[in-house]
């Protein structure tokens, strides 16, 4: 399993637009082949900073999403809302406690 973490920083005036768009696409992203989990987080202190966490069966599945029409549509609506360069990490989960 691959865990993808993406940090997104938005113009404060564009946050509601981002959240509205995320609401319309979140199920499509989560149900994309190979995606098993999706969450959106918001920084408590810097409320214009968000993080997505997604779990993918493999790097190939993530890359298929990143080259899909769905991603292109999501990215074309999200990218103009940024006030900083997004950052992304693909990581392996080493431990998980509940």
Backbone as ProteinMPNN parsed JSONL, in Angstrom:
{"seq_chain_A": "XXXXXXXXXXXXXXXXXXXXXXXXXXXXXXXXXXXXXXXXXXXXXXXXXXXXXXXXXXXXXXXXXXXXXXXXXXXXXXXXXXXXXXXXXXXXXXXXXX", "coords_chain_A": {"N_chain_A": [[0.839, -1.192, 0.0], [0.433, 2.236, -0.746], [0.77, 5.417, 0.662], [-0.427, 8.583, 0.092], [0.346, 11.884, 0.608], [-0.657, 15.161, 0.433], [0.046, 18.547, 0.483], [-1.701, 21.528, 0.478], [-1.946, 24.914, -0.227], [-3.991, 27.671, -0.048], [-5.311, 30.707, -1.514], [-6.829, 32.837, 0.779], [-9.37, 33.871, 0.093], [-10.289, 32.029, -1.683], [-10.896, 29.64, -0.521], [-13.506, 28.642, 0.092], [-14.425, 28.075, -2.463], [-12.656, 26.032, -3.189], [-13.393, 24.073, -1.248], [-16.065, 23.591, -1.953], [-15.75, 22.495, -4.508], [-14.214, 20.226, -3.852], [-16.096, 18.803, -2.42], [-17.79, 17.975, -4.464], [-16.21, 16.22, -5.921], [-14.995, 14.343, -4.278], [-16.024, 11.718, -3.774], [-15.728, 10.549, -6.268], [-12.946, 10.556, -6.536], [-12.242, 8.917, -4.345], [-13.443, 6.543, -5.137], [-12.016, 5.875, -7.343], [-10.271, 3.508, -9.291], [-8.14, 1.524, -7.377], [-7.824, 3.295, -5.273], [-8.204, 3.363, -1.828], [-8.863, 4.867, 0.362], [-9.593, 8.123, 1.554], [-8.973, 11.269, 2.881], [-9.519, 14.621, 4.036], [-7.804, 17.24, 5.508], [-7.555, 20.162, 7.615], [-5.407, 22.734, 8.539], [-5.147, 23.828, 11.881], [-4.14, 26.28, 12.758], [-3.161, 27.73, 10.538], [-5.415, 28.388, 8.534], [-5.753, 28.35, 5.81], [-4.349, 26.3, 4.805], [-4.37, 23.016, 3.7], [-4.531, 19.42, 3.805], [-4.414, 16.422, 1.97], [-4.953, 12.997, 2.45], [-4.433, 9.934, 1.068], [-4.933, 6.5, 0.327], [-3.437, 4.066, -1.657], [-3.45, 1.184, -3.733], [-1.137, 0.696, -5.161], [1.795, 2.271, -6.616], [1.426, 2.419, -9.322], [-1.382, 2.491, -9.539], [-1.872, 5.013, -8.35], [-0.5, 6.616, -10.207], [-2.04, 6.095, -12.477], [-4.384, 7.403, -11.731], [-3.373, 10.036, -11.542], [-2.911, 10.57, -14.198], [-5.368, 10.597, -15.301], [-8.573, 11.621, -16.752], [-10.252, 12.517, -14.758], [-8.463, 13.476, -12.737], [-7.254, 15.535, -14.209], [-9.417, 17.264, -14.568], [-10.07, 17.89, -11.885], [-7.641, 19.068, -11.073], [-7.447, 21.251, -12.819], [-9.388, 22.939, -11.842], [-8.547, 23.36, -9.262], [-5.869, 24.242, -9.15], [-5.7, 27.085, -9.913], [-6.447, 28.283, -7.538], [-4.503, 28.268, -5.628], [-2.074, 29.702, -3.341], [0.47, 29.111, -2.993], [3.074, 26.765, -3.794], [2.005, 23.456, -4.264], [2.789, 20.597, -2.227], [3.885, 17.214, -2.251], [3.959, 13.863, -1.041], [4.838, 10.48, -1.314], [4.464, 7.779, 0.675], [5.38, 4.967, 2.771], [3.388, 3.19, 5.031], [4.39, 2.532, 8.242], [3.595, 1.946, 10.808], [0.536, 1.669, 12.598], [-1.762, 2.652, 14.932], [-4.683, 2.127, 16.834]], "CA_chain_A": [[0.0, 0.0, 0.0], [1.109, 3.52, -0.82], [0.031, 6.523, 1.255], [-0.1, 9.84, -0.583], [0.054, 13.066, 1.414], [-0.505, 16.359, -0.383], [-0.174, 19.801, 1.2], [-2.257, 22.528, -0.427], [-2.081, 26.233, 0.396], [-4.917, 28.428, -0.884], [-5.665, 32.093, -1.244], [-7.939, 32.797, 1.737], [-10.653, 34.167, -0.55], [-10.616, 30.929, -2.585], [-11.094, 28.42, 0.264], [-14.868, 28.12, -0.076], [-14.493, 27.505, -3.811], [-11.973, 24.74, -3.114], [-14.198, 23.127, -0.471], [-17.245, 23.236, -2.749], [-15.308, 21.589, -5.562], [-13.829, 18.962, -3.227], [-17.338, 18.101, -2.078], [-18.371, 17.367, -5.666], [-15.317, 15.213, -6.536], [-14.36, 13.453, -3.3], [-16.448, 10.329, -3.962], [-15.118, 10.071, -7.513], [-11.541, 10.259, -6.243], [-12.196, 7.756, -3.447], [-13.874, 5.344, -5.855], [-11.15, 5.613, -8.482], [-9.659, 2.185, -9.149], [-6.883, 1.487, -6.635], [-7.876, 4.172, -4.096], [-8.913, 2.692, -0.747], [-9.085, 5.744, 1.512], [-9.349, 9.536, 1.256], [-9.361, 12.228, 3.917], [-9.091, 16.003, 3.886], [-7.528, 17.888, 6.794], [-7.304, 21.605, 7.585], [-4.532, 23.173, 9.619], [-5.887, 24.587, 12.888], [-3.589, 27.618, 12.915], [-3.098, 28.347, 9.213], [-6.632, 27.78, 8.011], [-5.728, 28.282, 4.355], [-3.535, 25.135, 4.459], [-5.1, 21.751, 3.75], [-3.787, 18.203, 3.473], [-5.174, 15.231, 1.615], [-4.32, 11.699, 2.695], [-5.106, 8.888, 0.316], [-4.267, 5.196, 0.306], [-3.483, 3.474, -2.984], [-2.93, -0.182, -3.787], [0.21, 0.687, -5.729], [2.219, 3.494, -7.299], [0.797, 2.371, -10.636], [-2.758, 2.982, -9.383], [-1.785, 6.462, -8.15], [-0.131, 7.228, -11.481], [-3.214, 6.026, -13.354], [-5.247, 8.521, -11.317], [-2.717, 11.309, -11.871], [-2.971, 10.764, -15.654], [-6.76, 10.404, -15.714], [-9.396, 12.798, -17.024], [-10.751, 12.998, -13.469], [-7.438, 14.301, -12.128], [-7.087, 16.757, -15.017], [-10.545, 18.141, -14.259], [-9.892, 18.363, -10.506], [-6.466, 19.941, -11.006], [-7.698, 22.497, -13.548], [-10.21, 23.803, -10.991], [-7.869, 23.588, -7.984], [-4.588, 24.939, -9.323], [-5.778, 28.555, -9.869], [-6.827, 28.748, -6.205], [-3.331, 28.194, -4.746], [-1.204, 30.848, -3.095], [1.798, 28.528, -2.809], [3.271, 25.531, -4.548], [1.63, 22.265, -3.507], [3.845, 19.629, -1.931], [3.315, 15.874, -2.187], [4.845, 12.779, -0.629], [4.366, 9.1, -1.347], [5.124, 7.159, 1.815], [4.95, 3.653, 3.22], [2.945, 3.186, 6.419], [5.199, 1.606, 9.031], [2.864, 1.551, 12.009], [-0.769, 2.298, 12.749], [-2.356, 2.261, 16.207], [-6.036, 2.69, 17.044]], "C_chain_A": [[0.877, 1.247, 0.0], [0.21, 4.576, -0.193], [0.51, 7.803, 0.572], [-0.572, 10.987, 0.295], [0.32, 14.279, 0.536], [-0.863, 17.568, 0.473], [-0.575, 20.87, 0.193], [-2.448, 23.834, 0.332], [-2.879, 27.135, -0.549], [-4.957, 29.909, -0.517], [-6.856, 32.064, -0.29], [-9.312, 33.036, 1.102], [-11.123, 33.031, -1.457], [-10.942, 29.62, -1.847], [-12.484, 27.827, 0.048], [-15.045, 27.498, -1.458], [-13.815, 26.133, -3.845], [-12.846, 23.705, -2.402], [-15.44, 22.681, -1.24], [-16.861, 22.259, -3.851], [-14.924, 20.233, -4.984], [-15.071, 18.129, -2.895], [-17.921, 17.384, -3.294], [-17.513, 16.239, -6.231], [-14.795, 14.166, -5.565], [-14.76, 11.993, -3.482], [-15.858, 9.734, -5.236], [-13.651, 9.711, -7.295], [-11.449, 8.987, -5.407], [-12.549, 6.462, -4.167], [-13.053, 5.071, -7.111], [-10.438, 4.277, -8.245], [-8.291, 2.286, -8.463], [-6.842, 2.381, -5.419], [-8.743, 3.506, -3.039], [-9.318, 3.602, 0.404], [-8.788, 7.164, 1.075], [-9.831, 10.375, 2.417], [-8.819, 13.595, 3.556], [-8.936, 16.593, 5.274], [-7.289, 19.372, 6.573], [-6.453, 21.972, 8.791], [-5.316, 24.06, 10.591], [-5.414, 26.028, 13.014], [-3.518, 28.393, 11.612], [-4.25, 27.765, 8.398], [-6.736, 27.794, 6.49], [-4.883, 27.102, 3.867], [-4.347, 23.871, 4.714], [-4.16, 20.611, 3.393], [-4.777, 17.151, 3.007], [-4.313, 14.025, 1.925], [-5.118, 10.687, 1.887], [-4.262, 7.624, 0.328], [-4.506, 4.568, -1.059], [-2.892, 2.074, -2.928], [-1.482, -0.205, -4.248], [0.536, 2.05, -6.328], [1.585, 3.561, -8.685], [-0.64, 2.878, -10.58], [-2.777, 4.499, -9.183], [-1.458, 7.157, -9.466], [-1.271, 7.177, -12.486], [-4.192, 7.146, -13.016], [-4.652, 9.847, -11.765], [-2.727, 11.608, -13.373], [-4.398, 10.639, -16.2], [-7.448, 11.731, -16.04], [-9.948, 13.388, -15.73], [-9.726, 13.919, -12.816], [-7.266, 15.608, -12.89], [-8.195, 17.753, -14.727], [-10.4, 18.74, -12.861], [-8.77, 19.389, -10.444], [-6.733, 21.27, -11.7], [-8.549, 23.469, -12.73], [-9.496, 24.183, -9.697], [-6.643, 24.478, -8.138], [-4.701, 26.47, -9.278], [-6.073, 29.128, -8.483], [-5.645, 28.819, -5.233], [-2.69, 29.564, -4.52], [0.218, 30.386, -2.799], [1.87, 27.236, -3.596], [2.838, 24.331, -3.706], [2.833, 21.345, -3.309], [3.188, 18.263, -1.792], [4.387, 14.866, -1.814], [4.124, 11.458, -0.83], [5.165, 8.353, -0.299], [4.586, 5.759, 2.058], [4.532, 3.755, 4.682], [3.75, 2.125, 7.159], [4.5, 1.12, 10.279], [1.546, 2.296, 12.033], [-1.397, 1.749, 14.022], [-3.735, 2.883, 16.313], [-6.428, 2.52, 18.477]], "O_chain_A": [[1.918, 1.299, 0.656], [-0.985, 4.624, -0.485], [1.711, 8.064, 0.491], [-1.741, 11.054, 0.676], [1.4, 14.409, -0.039], [-1.921, 17.615, 1.101], [0.108, 21.094, -0.806], [-3.044, 23.853, 1.408], [-2.494, 27.336, -1.701], [-4.68, 30.304, 0.615], [-7.81, 31.325, -0.534], [-10.306, 32.456, 1.539], [-12.25, 33.07, -1.951], [-11.231, 28.607, -2.484], [-12.613, 26.62, -0.16], [-15.746, 26.497, -1.6], [-14.329, 25.192, -4.45], [-13.017, 22.591, -2.895], [-15.82, 21.511, -1.178], [-17.582, 21.292, -4.097], [-15.266, 19.198, -5.556], [-15.084, 16.91, -3.069], [-18.487, 16.299, -3.16], [-18.028, 15.382, -6.949], [-14.2, 13.18, -6.001], [-13.912, 11.11, -3.357], [-15.527, 8.549, -5.277], [-13.168, 8.697, -7.8], [-10.672, 8.086, -5.722], [-12.012, 5.403, -3.843], [-13.355, 4.143, -7.861], [-10.052, 3.965, -7.118], [-7.41, 3.024, -8.902], [-5.931, 2.261, -4.601], [-9.882, 3.127, -3.312], [-10.027, 3.178, 1.316], [-7.848, 7.399, 0.317], [-10.958, 10.216, 2.886], [-7.805, 13.723, 2.87], [-9.824, 16.464, 6.117], [-6.877, 19.794, 5.492], [-6.743, 21.572, 9.918], [-6.063, 24.941, 10.166], [-6.208, 26.909, 13.344], [-3.789, 29.594, 11.589], [-4.085, 26.784, 7.672], [-7.717, 27.296, 5.938], [-4.715, 26.917, 2.662], [-4.926, 23.682, 5.784], [-3.125, 20.817, 2.759], [-5.854, 17.004, 3.585], [-3.104, 14.028, 1.695], [-6.339, 10.601, 2.015], [-3.032, 7.68, 0.338], [-5.633, 4.542, -1.556], [-1.955, 1.81, -2.175], [-0.69, -1.025, -3.784], [-0.353, 2.88, -6.52], [1.247, 4.644, -9.163], [-1.074, 3.612, -11.468], [-3.602, 5.192, -9.776], [-2.067, 8.172, -9.802], [-1.453, 8.113, -13.264], [-4.763, 7.767, -13.912], [-5.362, 10.691, -12.311], [-2.569, 12.76, -13.778], [-4.604, 10.582, -17.412], [-6.981, 12.806, -15.663], [-10.096, 14.604, -15.609], [-10.069, 15.02, -12.385], [-7.146, 16.672, -12.282], [-7.945, 18.956, -14.647], [-10.582, 19.943, -12.672], [-8.922, 20.45, -9.839], [-6.29, 22.314, -11.219], [-8.445, 24.684, -12.904], [-9.804, 25.215, -9.1], [-6.419, 25.374, -7.324], [-3.856, 27.107, -8.649], [-5.96, 30.337, -8.28], [-5.773, 29.369, -4.139], [-2.751, 30.453, -5.369], [1.066, 31.184, -2.4], [0.85, 26.685, -4.011], [3.258, 24.201, -2.556], [3.762, 21.322, -4.117], [2.074, 18.153, -1.281], [5.548, 14.984, -2.205], [2.933, 11.341, -0.543], [6.393, 8.295, -0.367], [3.493, 5.407, 1.615], [5.251, 4.346, 5.488], [3.785, 0.963, 6.754], [4.768, 0.02, 10.763], [1.45, 3.423, 11.547], [-1.548, 0.537, 14.179], [-3.934, 4.034, 15.926], [-7.523, 2.922, 18.869]]}, "name": "protein", "num_of_chains": 1, "seq": "XXXXXXXXXXXXXXXXXXXXXXXXXXXXXXXXXXXXXXXXXXXXXXXXXXXXXXXXXXXXXXXXXXXXXXXXXXXXXXXXXXXXXXXXXXXXXXXXXX"}
